[in-house]
Amino acid sequence: MRSLTGASLSVLLKLREIALEQSLPLYLVGGPVRDILMGMPIKDLDLVLEGDAPSLAARLAEEMDGRLVVHPSFGTASVVIEDATTDLVTARRETYPSPGALPDVTPSSIDDDLARRDFTINAMALPLGQESPEILDPHGGAEDMRLGVVRVLHDASFIDDPTRLLRAVRYEQRLGFRIEAGTLVRLEEAVVNGCLSTVSGDRLRHELERIFEEDRPELAVTRSVCLGILAGIHPALTQAKAVERSAAIVQDSIQGSINKPGSGESSGSRFPLSYLSALSYPLTPGDAEGVISRFNMPSDWARLVRDTVELRQLESRLAVQSIPASQVVEMVESFTDAAVLTVAGVTDEPLAAQRLGRYLREFRYLSPELNGRDLLALGVPEGPVIGKILKELRNAKLDGRISTVEDERRMAKDFLAQGERFGNE
């Protein structure tokens, strides 16, 4: 159990205590069992109970002062304790009324519960209610782990749930495994037969988001492109070069420059979405709208896709030798940080990349020493003229036409003397 520490270890020990006390058919299942066998760290726990899982979750939350969330219609519940989440599920059988549809669920046994899972390496269970537990492995998951393969449980697995196509690649790349030969044939058949068209955009986006949150998202994205999985979702998603390039710079020193106070985005949200930006980079505006629609993207995703595509179209203008820094800022400041970072890292225009990098590191933080109150003290009347003068001062500072606060005062006074110019605009 070296994979478990902190709250997750305490939770597992408490659940084992309860299971032994009441002889409960309670099982640690899926990914945590796989990761324990591989010696990988575990924070969140997945458990299956042949019985009333929400009731057990309520007891766990009460005894360990956790936060309980119950989904009674699904027979599931989650308990959050410190930084660990424990999901407890009533053992169930699933049947698929049609390809790609959500399954019909009925309570059942641990055997049926394991049989409904995606891959053999995720279809193992550890009984907690036994004194000397042995891992249940009815589908050969341990052997497939030894072989280093990702294998589906049955031939219709990808047809029943095409989101497993993306999960197969994600596990393959995360674990350093390979998709088993027969499973790869089923995967390619599912893609060619258009199985992904049966899945809602929300479900596909959730799987894509989980890929973006991996330690090395570019590996799974590139593999998904090569296997035609992403093109099966939208035909424009056929290129991964920008994702590979972006991965090389996403941890670069420029990343730290956009974490300053007031930058507007948290690093937690920006980092995974950088890969969405890179995936969007080759798209035309029309294809971008199609991809946004297919994934039913929320506003932050949609904005990033549009920003990336629009900014890419400005690369040639950004590469013009003679444009001043103020014009670079004017062109770029409305775009999200992630879009600017992506285009800076993947563009084939060296001068555009240099200017976008300087924008992130330097240009956007440059502002006049004078503020609105200072301008009022100089006699500038209240109103929009103050903003116009501040913008002129910023542009002059960006372009090196002024450098000191005295320069700014002189320039502001000159503008004030030409008050009619501002007042008439």
Summary of the structure (lengths in Angstrom):
residues: 425
radius of gyration: 27.8
end to end distance: 71.6
largest distance: 89.5
contacts: 1360
relative contact order: 0.06
helix: 57%
strand: 11%
